[in-house]
Amino acid sequence: MNNLFWLADEQWQTIKPFLPIRHTGPRRVDDRRVISGIVHVLRSGCRWRDCPREYGPHTTIYNRFNRWSSRELWQTIFAALVSVGEAPRLLMADSSAAKAHRSASGGRMGEIRQAVGRSRGGRTTKVHALTDEQGRPHAFLLTGGQVADIKGAASLLTSMPPSQKFVGDKAYDADHLRGWLGSRGTVPIIPNKANRRQRYPFDEVAYRSRNIIERMFCRLKDFRRIATRYDKLARNFLAGICLVATIIWWVN
């Protein structure tokens, strides 16, 4: 059974203290086995009912994921582990679109509330992220695929302490963002758009490191249920992202 666990002993000991202790009803199935089943589904992209029997009943695995997602437990674990240590001196922003499968339709309160929109790629969800210079994600935000990158970055940056530097591509080239970053003591490393009249200098050498956040998205999308969105609810899709990010970057 040990070879089925997605979490090493050290990783499990990091996550375990955050899991609920009190519960009602029958005796709870082993959390480590169930979470391994959840990670298997996220990684393989299979249906919940196709999860290997060794992880337990597929209904238990899905219900545990859904119930803890409604409590924002996965997001809480991710945020708690991210907050340990010093704030990053450099932050990078970018976004990546995830194709919304037809099974992602029908979420409560409509597609706008469930972060599904129409862009050139069809029905998509855009995942906005902030990472540090090591490529570790510090914050995520979901929007519809048609939402501009700069709107997502503005929302994420307000939730973070000021960094010394901010790296973003041309999508983040706007006077209001540059001014706001400057008021926080952050140096923007953003190339100028082709149509910009007032050109700003920027550190081209530091900008080359922006591929770090692109590699982060590549690793994240190795999990097929992140690369393609099957969840109707935005909260469940975000929960899966936070769980995967926690395992890859924050419990090693």
Phi, psi and omega in degrees: 000330184300328182288352177269345181288133177273347182249126173292167183303318181294319179297318181297320180293335177286321183277325188309317183298341182273348185281148180300141179262314181276140176202160179250166177089199183297165179301133187286137177295151183311121184297320183296321179292318181294315179296324175298322176296320178298313180297322178300316180296316180297321183287313186277335183080009182286167174290154180302322183289346179265005177296135181307142183298336181299337179275353181109180180301136182295332178294322178295318182295313180293315182299321179295316179298313183293316182295316180287334174293320179296333176273357183060033182294317182296320177294323180294316178298314180301311182296322181295318181288326178295324186287347179287132179095184183283154176292145181295144177279338180226135177238142176240144179236144174194175177219161178214139183268140174245125179297130179272114177294159180298335178289349178276002179275157174090012178293152182300141175072014171087170186294325182297315180290338181260016174059045173239128180219174181253125178229191180298337179271007183095213179281115184221161170244132180262128178259112176266142183215153170241133177232163174268186184291347176267000180083012179273125180291140179246340181199148177230154175213138177253136172220173171295157184295343182273352184284135182294146180302321186295330178292320178294319181295320181299319180292320181290319184295328179293340180270358183246149172294153181300139175255165179289324182224152175228128181246128177208161180275191186297340179297341182258011180277095177213141183300320184293324178289318178299317180295320180293319177297318179298324179293339178266000181081022181256132178272118179281131175246084187226125177291157181277142173293156184297329184267008181285131178275313178272105184276140178250137174288151176209157184281100183292328179293315179294328182293335181297339181283359184296341179296346179299316181288331176293323177292328177299314179296324178298316179294321180297320184276002167296338174272115193295332178281358170263319179297323176236132180270121176253345185282134175291321185266133178299325182298322180289321178295316178295322178299317178297319178298314182294322178296314180296315180299322178298315183292319184288317192247335194244358177236016179278000000 
